[in-house]
Amino acid sequence: KKASIGVTGLAVMGRNLARNLARHGHTVALHNRSEQRTRELVEQFGDEGDFIPTYSAQEFVDALDRPRQIVIMVKAGAPTDAVIEEFAPLLEPGDVIVDAGNAHFADTRRREAALRERGLHFVGTGVSGGEEGALHGPSIMPGGSKESYESLGPLFEDISAKVDGAPCCTHIGPDGAGHFVKMVHNGIEYADMQLIAESFDLLRGALGYEPAQIAEVFRTWNTGRLDSYLIEITAEVLAHTDAATGKPFVDIVTDQAEQKGTGRWTVQIGLDLGVPISGIAEAVFARSLSGSAGLRAASRGLPGPTRVPIADATGFADDVERALYASKIVAYAQGFNQIQAGGAEYGWDIDLGAVAKIWRGGCIIRAKFLDDVTAAFSAEPGLPTLLTSGDFRKAVEDAQDAWRSVVATAVKLGIPTPGFSTALAYYDALRAERLPAALVQGQRDYFGAHTYRRVDREGSFHTAWATPERAEHPA
Ligand code: NDP
């Protein structure tokens, strides 16, 4: 019997994906650069399903049914190219190579184009949910050709997370669309985590709550509209006590957040596409700032305000919940705008409602909230921003006073809330009748003759700023 799919790269992600496939009754061919991982998988988990261990590229390819479907789950970057080059020559037209690692979508576009020339389908696929997700049901975001999804889709939908019976997997769009959407998913994840971290800092800094108390607050929030994986694990982390010292775990961890790079990619591409994703950008910068040890050490003695505790603690905690929810809506609105922009730039025609739907389960940003996001985009696929959609519009309306008062309190007490602040500034800028961008245009025309457009007439104009008359000319 041949395998319906093969996995090469059997570190934690590949191994768990292979086991997930086997547990769902699929015969899985196994391969890894070093044989040890393959042997270990079969020794430890061989009884979970039908595995065909192989120890050479040729043996791996020969173990597969046609069209052959190979999932590559290796270190992103050069290793992925090396593995593609190892297998592509052994495959035949119509076969499918899946890259399920965290590739940059531009690499995926390049690889897809090159393999298409050779008659092979290349499917860059986002997989979210970490190692637990890979084993028990991740959120899967495959790009590539429609045709490749005909054979691959049923397998991936089978092993993906399910929410209300619906699989957390859908064909995102051609070539790099899947990895692009996974990238934005991670960018949103950064923003969401930063907002939650700021909420913690506010409850601690303004109210003097202990981590365990804040864990309780998060647990309560998790029973409402903020119900999500990230809030749930935040409560767990905050409630955890360090065994060695008896201190709250969060107090013994170095306060320098690291990053692997997908958040940074999201911001870089956001800049290239000209999409304002300030919430994601601030979250990436906040991690960079936290890691700037020298800069922070040098700045530690700078003056700040005296911290006066807040009188109405419960009221303030409720306000933080509202501010968090409103800021979260902004972060997601920005992320979905980036997907819209990427889709328009690369001709992907991405269904935003379908994306929100497959993020409801399996992935790190899974949340009840995504039900409403799904509904919003399903009702109006071309929605310009989530902020104007029914329930979300109402939520930000209800949050107005709380949102502003929380940001004002943070500023007054000197608690850094870049996420909350930028979300509110974005919101106010979007709804503004007029922006000071008009003045910026005037400045640009003054020093660089960059021209401007008028509100009352068509065309571009330049004012001769250097002459006393300052006459205006059509440009
Ligand atoms: P790693 O990223 O640590 O990669 C290790 C695997 O890559 C091993 O199987 C290793 O083989 C193989 N490998 C490395 N270099 C080469 C090479 N030049 N040629 C052939 N094989 C090579 O493994 P993970 O399981 O953590 O992640 C796999 C992919 O999934 C990555 O792209 C990662 O970004 C992505 N991902 C990871 C998540 C996570 O939570 N860890 C979540 C979502 C995606 P060998 O055993 O021989 O060294």
Residues whose N, C-alpha, C, O or C-beta is under 5 A from the ligand:
A	BS01	NDP	G9 L10 A11 V12 M13 G14 R33 S34 R37 M73 V74 K75 A76 P79 A82 A100 G101 N102 V127 G130 E131
